[in-house]
Amino acid sequence: MSKTPDPPAEPVEEERPVVAVFDFDGTLTRRDSLLPFLWQVVGPARFVWNALVLLPTLLRYALDTLENGPAKERVLGQFLAGKPTGEIQAVAESFAAEKIPTLLDPKAVRRLRWHQEQGHRVILVTASPELYARPWAEAEGFDKALGTRLETQDGVFTGQFSTPNCYGPEKTRRLEAEGPDMRGATIYAYGNSRGDRELLGMADQEFYQSFGDASKTDPEESEESAGLPEGWQRGLLYSIVGGAGLYLGLTLWSGANQIWQGLRAVSPLTLAGLLLLVLAGYLVRFGRWHWYLRHLGETVAWRDNLKAFLASFALTATPGKAGESVKAYFLKRSSGVDPARSLAGLFAERFTDVFSVVLVICVGLFSLPQGRWIVLAIGGVQIAGIALLQRPRWVRRAVLLPVAGWSTARRWVRPVDTMLSDTSALLRPRVLLGGILLGGLPWIGEGVAMYVLFDALGAEAIALHEAILIHAAATLFGAVTFLPGGLGGHEAASVSLSLLYGATQAQAVAATVLVRLLTLWFAVGIGITGTTYFYRK
C-alpha cells in the first residue's frame, strides 16, 4: 500500500538582518566633541592662541566659503602637527573614557542600547577623528567604527588626513568599502546635519534629529528653509530705506563736498583695520551669548549658534535691536531651543549692554565734578533694577498671578515666567559681572574706532576718552528714543557732542556717518549675508 506523500512544506521567509548606523557629533552627543578634545590635548593657553591663529579659517567656515574638510584639516594641523602619536593616542583614549560620556545625549544612548538588545549590528560613521571615536565605540560595543583618519610619519602627526574627511558622500563610500555587507538588510540611520544627508538617503528607516518616528525631512531643507518671517522682512526693509534717507539728509545738511573730502581723508587700510576691530567686538558678544545659553543648560553646537547670531544682525536696525530676537526663531528651528530661554538670553544681553554703556559714560563723567552726582544717581537706578530682576517672585506675585486670570493672557504667563526665571539666573553676581565685562569691551572698541576716525579727519581737539564718551552717550540716547536702530537720535547726539568737544561740523558728521557704517550698517550687512547663506528659502 503506497503512502500518500506529504504536501511540500511552505518556504520559510528568513528574517532580514538589521543594521543601525549612527552619526556621532550632535546625534549621539549633545554637542561637538572635537574642540573639547583639542582643549584637552594642548591646554587652555595654547588653545586660545591656536584659536586666534585660526580665526580667518573659522570665519570662512562659518560663512560657508570654506568646506568642512579643508577647514577641519587646517584646525587639526594647527593643533596636532609634529606631536608624537603615542602621546596623542594616550590623550585620545583618556578623552574617550572620561570626557565623551559627559557629552552623550541620554535619548540617543537609549536608542543605541535598544538596537544592541535586539541583536542588531551597530556601526558608527563620523567625521570626527577615529583617534578617539574608535576607542569609545569599541568600549560601547559597536561592531564597526569609521571616522576621519589622521596621517602619521616617523612617529608624529603630519597635520594631514590619511583618508578623506568622513562627511557627506564619504560616509556612504566608507560604509560600502569597509562596513559589513548590508545587501538585503534593513538599515536604520541616525543623523543631525546635512553632512548625514547621503547616509540617511540609503536607509530604510531614517531618523533626522529624532529618535522617535522616522523623519523623511531633508536635512539640508530643514536647515535652510527657515527664512525670515514676513514681519521681520518688512522691518528690515523699513530700517534700510529709513537709514538710507537719513544719511542722504545728513550729507546734504553738512555739504556734500565737505563730507566727501572728510571721507577721503581716511585711508582704506585704516578702515580695514577698524572693520577688524569692530568684528572682534562682535565675536566677543557672540562668546557672551553662547556662554549665556550654556549657563541655562542649552548645549547648542557653536556653529549653529553662530549662524543664528550673525543672521540676527539683519534686524539690528530695529528699536532697541529688538529684531535680533529672530535668533530665538532660528535656534528653535535648527536646535530645538525653547524660545523663552533664548529671549531670556537676549534680555540679559540688552540689560548688560545698557549697564556697560552707562558704565563707560560714568567713567567719563566722573572726571567732571558736576558729573559725580549723575553717576551716583544712575548707579542707584541700575542697582535697583538688578535687585528687582533677581527677585522674580516679586514680579510673579505683582504681575503674573493677576494676569493669569485673564483668558486672553493666560497662554503667555508660563513662557514669561520661564523667561523671568532664566533672566534672573543670568543676572546673578558672577554671571552679571562676566556679562558686563564682555559687553563693555566691544563698546570701548567702537569708541576707539571713533577716536581713530576723528584723528584721521583732523579733529585733534578730541581725546580718546572723549571719543569713547561721545559714542557711548550717542548709543544710549539713540536707544532710549526707540527709533529703529536709534536712527536720528544717535546721529543727532553724536554730532552735537562732537561739536561740543571741538570738532567742526564736517568732521562731526563725517565721523558720525563713518562710525555708524562701521558699527550699525556693517552688522546689518553681515546679517543679510548670513540670512542669505544660512536660511535661504
PyMOL commands that set and color helices and strands:
alter all, ss='L'
color gray80, all
select helices_A, chain A and resi 34-42+44-53+55-62+68-80+85-98+100-103+106-117+130-139+169-178+194-201+219-224+230-254+256-264+268-295+302-315+322-335+339-366+369-389+392-403+410-426+429-457+464-480+489-500+505-534
alter helices_A, ss='H'
color red, helices_A
select strands_A, chain A and resi 18-22+121-129+144-148+150-153+156-161+186-191+205-208
alter strands_A, ss='S'
color yellow, strands_A
deselect
rebuild
show_as cartoon
